[in-house]
Amino acid sequence: MIEIVLHGDQNLKGYTLIEGFPGAGLVGPMAASYMIEKLGMKGIGHIESDLFPPIAAVHDGEPMHTARIYADAKNKLVVVLSEFTIPQSVVYLLANELLSFVRKNGIKEIVSIGGMPSQKPSDTVFVISSKPELAKTVAKQGLKPVKEGVIAGVSALLITGAKPFDIPALDVLVEVNPIIMDPKYAEIAIKGVSKLLGITIDTSELESEAKEVEARVREMLKKAKEGHEHYDKAAEEVGPPSVA
């Protein structure tokens, strides 16, 4: 079971959904968290599931869900981010739930943010689009359309799942060294998203803040892993359930 829970009535018609789940270089959560901070986004909901790790994030003394939803009315943005790696068993369910959420709320487009491993990362922003005509727009904005390649995870299912419903979907990717969490990657991604959406986001303080985000995400990933191992071990000790 996966459920997207909104806190009160929300009018998201015409908004752009930005997805920032953890992946290579933690680009997604670093960029999404920084955007939330700089644009003063308000928390409007969360995602819950019995398939998620049993953990809660604590920020400034406040416990909260690790998969959250924020919105910015001025720029018409809704951001979805997670502070834990999405389990493989949940990817399809989550992507389908997000697509239903997009359609139900009249959200006009989807933009995913991620990283792709590279031995020599560049400052180039690569974009994969669900519609051929979007590639021309992307190129005019100084971004590089991807013609051949493979993508995976929730972002892959969002971009393919959006096509039958004629919903524009874009995957913004930056090259990263997967063993180095560099705030520069998030900065490059944010500048690319800014060009795509025609908005301005000050990245001058990104380096210091992104390091805090990186440390927090790393800790959450560690706790999630420990939580899974703890529950798996407990299940082994108890043994399989018996049928009376």
Beta strands, then each sheet from edge to edge (+ up, - down):
strand 1: 2-6
strand 2: 16-20
strand 3: 42-49
strand 4: 57-59
strand 5: 62-64
strand 6: 67-72
strand 7: 77-82
strand 8: 109-117
strand 9: 125-129
strand 10: 144-145
strand 11: 169-176
sheet 1: 1+ 3- 6+ 7- 2- 8- 11- 9+ 10+
sheet 2: 4+ 5-
end
